[in-house]
Amino acid sequence: MAGSVDDPIRSPSIRIDRLLVSLRFARTRSAAVALIEAHALRRNRKHVLRPSEQAHIGDVLTIALGDSVRVIELLTIPDRRGPPAEARSHYREVDGGGLDRKGQMPIAASPRVADNPPDLPEKRF
């Protein structure tokens, strides 16, 4: 099945937990695993279920960090965790205008409940 998405011959690859550390989205592999277990990471629109999944050049990663969502495309495989400028040279930000590529679902962090309290009717006694 040559050419499939998970084919190791397709292109160079790296474990997704190591990639998050090398690109400076997580400080440690343990923190990267916590992101994955919290379902805060997608690779090519599919939730990453295991830290050992491989990322390839050209993959699009959607990462929920705090109140924001970052969508990046992997340009090269990093050799190490370097300075921030070096880490940024391995990916590019994908500007989806707040929508995914098909324009079907908004990609944004959920609004915080504390910032937007619901409008409740006044109670009358």
Buried (B, 14 or more C-beta within 10 A) or exposed (E): EEEEEEEEEBEEBBBBBBBBBBBBBBEEBEBBBBBBEEEBBBBEEEEBEEBEBBBBBEBBBBBBEEEEBBBBEBEEBBEEBBEEEBBBEBBEEBEBEEEBEEEEEEBEEEEEEEEEEEEEEEEEE
